[in-house]
């Protein structure tokens, strides 16, 4: 990589937080230069970005070209269904606000903000007592959001009944209705360099944004988001963003936490589905003596899903006494240990899961996180690369475990860490 391209990547990181170092991402910077101006080389671009006259405008155009704006209505629906609009409304009124104030940070072209407006309207009635601020770094994305017209791909997950109530077909596209438009306002904002908006929010969403930042920037942005929450406010991070966050080191004092942060489910914390035994329980009328107790693996899954990590570890250990080659049990044991600030134990368990099943991409990803915490960049890089090679929806174990997490999100988290590790090396 040329020195000029490396410096340009530094500039992008400093201005936007987006990490573009390493072979997995640097090609996107070269492609962005070509998109801006065919034949533009990194040295010329660097001089123009640093010039006093047009440097700011050129840098803004470069960030526009680098930013990714892939989104659609009702993306990662589980996160959205966890929002209790009535509770948020009651909390807002209790603290003197007639409306639920929401902030969609990194709103891209607006689909997520309008999705929230649909859900709020359905939950609270029309006109919904909601005011949503949607912000993004990209002025071009915001112009598309304000236009409020979307193609078939963007609305493919909208229920037909909701689509009929809130969207209008116009010339092969779908236009957002005026009722939704009144609930959303758009503004340009840089999560890394700008101060947070000057108000407190009952709800903040920041999804599929943090994956482009390095870990220190991730933690700084999350602290900023938490600080912008109203009392009893709710912060929702995307699945990939949660996967990118490393657990706080034991010596770090915990920051002030809001009363309600969207709690990651088993799917979010561990990259897996809800325990399948829950759906298969016997009817309530059955004699308890006739009901088989759940397996130790199911007990471990349930305990992990409830955040009882010590209980999950103990149950996983009992499952492993029954079957020492149970890759799922090693995985649960490792990720629970990782959540309990024991990366050494986590790494050992996750390595065992991979000994049993070398194609277990989720275990490789979590092993990378354990090595990250242990300060072993070589091991972390190797694990993340193994994860990228082996993540597949066709793998039987991963097909069973990833019901609630898009493998593309896991891959994005791997890419984010590899990019950061590439720069540090």
C-alpha positions in Angstrom: 0.0 0.0 0.0 1.4 3.4 -0.9 2.2 5.9 1.9 -0.2 8.4 0.4 -3.1 5.9 0.4 -2.2 5.0 4.1 -2.3 8.7 5.0 -5.6 9.2 3.2 -7.0 6.3 5.1 -5.8 8.0 8.3 -7.6 11.2 7.3 -10.9 9.3 6.6 -10.6 7.6 10.0 -9.9 11.0 11.8 -12.8 12.8 10.1 -15.4 10.0 10.1 -14.2 7.2 12.4 -14.4 4.8 9.4 -11.4 2.4 9.5 -10.1 1.6 6.0 -6.8 0.0 6.7 -5.8 -3.5 5.9 -6.3 -5.5 2.7 -10.0 -6.1 3.4 -10.9 -2.5 3.2 -8.2 -0.4 1.5 -9.6 -1.4 -1.9 -12.8 0.5 -1.1 -10.7 3.7 -0.6 -9.1 3.2 -4.0 -12.5 2.5 -5.5 -13.9 5.7 -3.9 -11.1 7.8 -5.5 -12.0 6.3 -8.9 -15.7 7.0 -8.3 -14.9 10.7 -7.4 -12.7 11.2 -10.4 -11.4 8.5 -12.8 -7.6 8.4 -12.6 -7.4 10.3 -9.4 -4.3 9.0 -7.5 -3.9 9.0 -3.7 -1.1 11.6 -3.6 -3.2 14.2 -5.5 -6.3 13.4 -3.4 -4.3 13.8 -0.2 -3.1 17.3 -1.3 -6.6 18.3 -2.2 -8.0 17.1 1.1 -5.4 19.1 3.0 -5.7 22.3 0.9 -7.1 25.4 2.6 -9.3 26.3 -0.3 -11.4 23.3 -1.2 -10.1 20.8 1.3 -13.3 20.6 3.3 -15.5 20.1 0.3 -13.2 17.5 -1.2 -13.0 15.6 2.1 -16.8 15.6 2.4 -17.1 14.2 -1.2 -14.6 11.5 -0.3 -16.5 10.5 2.8 -19.7 10.3 0.7 -17.9 8.0 -1.8 -16.5 5.8 1.0 -19.7 5.5 3.1 -21.9 2.4 2.7 -25.7 3.0 2.6 -27.1 -0.6 2.2 -30.3 -0.7 4.3 -34.0 -1.5 4.0 -37.3 -1.3 5.9 -37.7 -3.6 8.9 -34.1 -4.8 8.9 -33.2 -7.0 11.9 -36.9 -7.1 13.0 -36.2 -8.7 16.3 -34.4 -5.6 17.6 -37.4 -3.5 16.6 -40.0 -5.7 18.1 -38.2 -5.4 21.5 -39.2 -1.7 21.6 -42.0 -1.1 24.0 -43.6 2.1 22.6 -46.2 2.4 25.3 -43.6 2.2 28.1 -41.5 4.8 26.3 -44.5 7.0 25.9 -45.4 6.7 29.6 -41.7 7.4 30.5 -41.6 10.5 28.3 -44.8 11.9 29.9 -43.5 11.2 33.4 -40.5 13.3 32.6 -42.4 16.2 31.1 -42.3 15.4 27.4 -45.6 15.0 25.5 -43.8 12.9 22.8 -41.4 10.1 22.6 -38.1 11.6 21.4 -36.0 9.2 19.2 -32.7 9.5 17.5 -31.7 7.3 14.6 -27.9 7.8 14.5 -26.5 6.8 11.1 -29.8 6.7 9.4 -28.4 6.3 5.9 -31.2 6.8 3.3 -34.0 6.8 5.8 -35.6 3.4 5.7 -34.9 2.7 9.4 -36.3 6.0 10.6 -39.5 5.5 8.6 -39.7 2.0 9.9 -39.7 3.3 13.5 -42.4 5.8 12.5 -44.6 2.9 11.2 -44.1 0.9 14.4 -44.8 3.9 16.6 -48.0 4.7 14.7 -49.2 1.1 14.9 -48.5 1.0 18.6 -49.7 4.4 19.7 -52.2 5.4 17.0 -52.2 8.3 14.5 -50.9 10.9 14.9 -48.3 9.1 17.0 -46.9 11.2 19.9 -43.4 10.7 18.6 -40.6 12.9 17.3 -37.7 11.2 15.5 -34.4 12.9 14.6 -32.6 10.9 11.9 -28.9 11.9 11.3 -26.2 10.7 9.0 -22.7 11.8 7.8 -23.8 11.7 4.2 -25.6 14.7 2.7 -26.5 12.6 -0.4 -28.0 9.9 1.7 -30.1 12.5 3.6 -31.4 14.0 0.4 -32.7 10.5 -0.6 -34.2 10.1 2.8 -36.0 13.4 2.6 -37.3 12.4 -0.8 -38.9 9.3 0.8 -39.2 7.2 -2.3 -38.0 3.6 -2.3 -37.7 0.7 -4.7 -39.0 -2.8 -4.4 -35.8 -4.1 -2.7 -36.1 -1.6 0.2 -39.7 -2.5 1.0 -39.5 -6.2 0.4 -39.9 -7.0 4.2 -42.8 -4.6 4.8 -46.0 -6.5 5.6 -48.6 -5.9 2.7 -51.1 -4.5 5.2 -48.6 -2.1 6.6 -47.4 -1.1 3.2 -51.0 -0.3 2.2 -51.5 1.9 5.2 -48.3 3.8 5.2 -46.8 3.7 1.7 -48.1 4.8 -1.7 -47.1 3.2 -5.1 -45.7 5.9 -7.4 -44.2 5.0 -10.8 -42.6 1.7 -9.7 -41.5 3.0 -6.4 -43.1 3.4 -2.9 -43.6 6.8 -1.4 -43.7 7.4 2.3 -47.0 8.8 3.5 -47.4 12.3 4.9 -48.3 10.9 8.3 -44.9 9.3 8.6 -43.1 12.2 7.2 -44.4 14.5 10.0 -42.8 12.3 12.6 -39.3 12.4 11.1 -36.8 15.1 10.6 -33.3 14.7 9.0 -30.1 16.4 9.8 -26.4 16.0 8.9 -24.3 14.8 11.9 -20.9 13.2 12.4 -21.0 10.7 15.3 -17.2 10.9 15.7 -16.5 14.6 15.5 -19.8 16.4 16.3 -21.4 16.9 19.7 -24.6 15.0 20.3 -27.9 16.8 19.5 -28.9 19.2 22.3 -31.7 17.1 23.7 -32.4 13.9 25.6 -34.0 10.9 23.9 -36.2 8.1 25.2 -35.0 5.9 22.3 -31.7 5.9 20.4 -31.0 3.5 17.5 -27.5 3.1 16.1 -27.3 0.0 14.0 -24.7 -1.2 11.5 -22.6 1.9 12.0 -20.1 0.9 14.7 -18.7 -1.9 12.6 -16.7 0.6 10.6 -15.0 2.1 13.7 -11.9 0.9 15.6 -12.6 -0.3 19.2 -11.6 3.0 21.0 -13.9 5.0 18.7 -16.7 2.4 19.2 -16.5 2.8 23.0 -16.3 6.6 22.8 -19.4 6.8 20.5 -21.4 4.4 22.7 -20.6 6.5 25.8 -21.9 9.6 23.8 -25.1 7.8 22.9 -25.6 6.6 26.4 -25.1 10.2 27.6 -27.8 11.4 25.2 -30.5 9.1 26.7 -33.3 10.5 28.9 -33.9 8.8 32.2 -35.2 5.2 31.6 -34.2 5.7 27.9 -33.5 2.7 25.6 -30.4 2.3 23.4 -30.5 -0.2 20.6 -27.3 -1.3 18.8 -27.3 -3.6 15.8 -26.3 -7.2 15.9 -23.0 -6.6 14.1 -22.3 -3.6 16.3 -22.8 -5.6 19.4 -20.6 -8.3 18.0 -17.8 -5.7 17.4 -17.9 -4.5 21.0 -15.4 -6.1 23.3 -16.4 -6.7 26.9 -15.1 -4.1 29.3 -11.7 -5.0 30.8 -12.1 -5.9 34.5 -10.0 -2.9 35.6 -12.1 -0.4 33.8 -14.7 1.4 35.9 -18.2 1.0 34.3 -19.6 4.1 32.8 -23.0 5.4 33.9 -25.5 3.0 32.3 -29.0 4.1 31.3 -31.8 2.4 33.2 -32.8 0.5 30.0 -30.4 -0.6 27.4 -31.8 -3.0 24.8 -30.5 -6.2 26.2 -28.9 -8.4 23.6 -30.7 -11.8 23.3 -29.0 -15.1 23.0 -28.9 -14.4 19.2 -27.1 -11.0 19.7 -24.7 -12.1 22.4 -23.7 -15.4 21.0 -24.7 -15.5 17.4 -27.3 -18.2 17.9 -30.9 -19.0 18.0 -33.2 -19.3 21.0 -33.1 -22.7 22.6 -35.1 -25.0 20.5 -36.4 -27.0 23.5 -38.6 -24.0 24.5 -40.8 -24.5 21.4 -41.0 -28.2 22.1 -42.2 -28.2 25.7 -45.1 -30.4 26.6 -48.6 -28.8 27.0 -49.3 -27.4 30.4 -51.9 -30.1 31.1 -49.3 -32.9 30.8 -48.3 -34.7 34.0 -44.9 -33.2 35.1 -43.7 -36.8 35.7 -44.2 -37.5 32.0 -42.2 -34.5 30.8 -38.6 -35.2 30.1 -36.3 -32.6 31.7 -34.3 -30.4 29.3 -30.8 -31.6 28.4 -27.8 -29.9 30.0 -27.1 -28.2 26.7 -30.7 -26.7 26.7 -30.2 -25.6 30.4 -26.9 -23.9 29.4 -28.6 -22.2 26.4 -31.5 -20.9 28.6 -29.1 -19.7 31.3 -26.9 -17.9 28.8 -30.0 -16.3 27.2 -31.0 -15.0 30.7 -27.5 -13.6 31.3 -26.8 -16.2 34.1 -23.3 -16.9 32.8 -22.0 -18.9 35.8 -25.0 -21.2 35.5 -24.5 -21.5 31.7 -20.8 -22.5 32.3 -21.8 -25.1 34.9 -24.5 -26.6 32.7 -22.1 -26.6 29.7 -19.5 -28.4 31.8 -22.1 -31.0 32.8 -23.0 -31.5 29.1 -19.3 -32.0 28.3 -19.0 -34.7 31.0 -21.7 -36.5 29.1 -20.1 -35.8 25.7 -16.6 -34.3 25.6 -16.9 -33.8 21.9 -20.0 -31.6 21.9 -18.8 -28.6 19.9 -22.0 -26.7 20.9 -21.3 -27.1 24.6 -17.7 -26.0 24.1 -19.0 -23.0 22.2 -21.5 -22.0 24.9 -18.9 -22.5 27.6 -16.4 -20.3 25.8 -18.8 -17.5 25.0 -20.2 -17.5 28.5 -16.6 -17.3 29.8 -15.9 -14.4 27.4 -18.9 -12.5 28.7 -17.6 -13.1 32.2 -14.3 -11.4 31.5 -12.3 -14.7 31.4 -10.8 -14.6 27.9 -8.2 -17.3 28.8 -10.8 -19.9 29.6 -12.9 -18.7 26.6 -10.1 -19.2 24.2 -9.4 -22.7 25.5 -13.1 -23.7 25.1 -13.5 -22.1 21.7 -10.3 -23.8 20.4 -11.8 -27.2 21.6 -15.0 -26.4 19.6 -12.9 -25.8 16.5 -10.9 -29.0 17.1 -14.2 -30.9 17.0 -15.5 -28.8 14.0 -12.9 -26.8 12.1 -15.7 -25.3 10.0 -17.5 -23.8 13.0 -17.2 -20.2 11.8 -19.1 -18.7 14.8 -16.6 -20.3 17.2 -13.7 -18.9 15.2 -15.2 -15.4 15.4 -15.6 -15.6 19.1 -12.1 -17.0 19.5 -10.9 -13.9 17.7 -12.6 -11.8 20.3 -11.0 -13.8 23.1 -7.5 -13.3 21.5 -8.3 -9.6 21.1 -8.9 -9.3 24.9 -5.7 -11.3 25.6 -3.7 -8.9 23.5 -2.7 -11.5 20.9 -3.2 -9.8 17.5 -1.6 -12.7 15.6 -4.1 -15.2 17.1 -7.0 -12.8 16.7 -6.2 -12.2 13.0 -5.9 -15.9 12.3 -9.2 -16.6 14.0 -11.1 -13.9 12.2 -9.7 -15.1 8.9 -10.8 -18.6 9.7 -14.2 -17.3 10.5 -14.5 -15.5 7.2 -13.4 -18.7 5.3 -15.9 -20.9 7.1 -19.0 -18.9 7.8 -21.8 -20.5 5.8 -25.6 -20.8 6.1 -25.3 -24.3 4.7 -23.1 -25.6 7.5 -25.5 -27.7 9.7 -24.4 -26.3 13.0 -24.4 -22.7 11.8 -27.7 -23.2 10.1 -29.1 -24.2 13.5 -27.5 -21.4 15.5 -27.8 -18.3 13.3 -31.6 -18.0 13.1 -31.5 -14.5 14.4 -28.2 -13.1 13.2 -27.3 -12.4 9.6 -24.0 -14.1 8.8 -23.2 -11.0 6.8 -23.2 -9.1 10.1 -20.8 -11.5 11.6 -18.6 -11.3 8.5 -18.7 -7.5 8.7 -17.6 -7.6 12.4 -14.7 -9.9 11.3 -13.7 -7.5 8.6 -13.8 -4.5 11.0 -11.5 -6.2 13.5 -9.1 -7.4 10.7 -9.0 -3.8 9.4 -8.1 -2.5 12.8 -5.5 -5.2 13.5 -4.0 -4.6 10.0 -3.4 -1.0 10.9 -1.9 -1.9 14.3 0.6 -4.3 12.9 
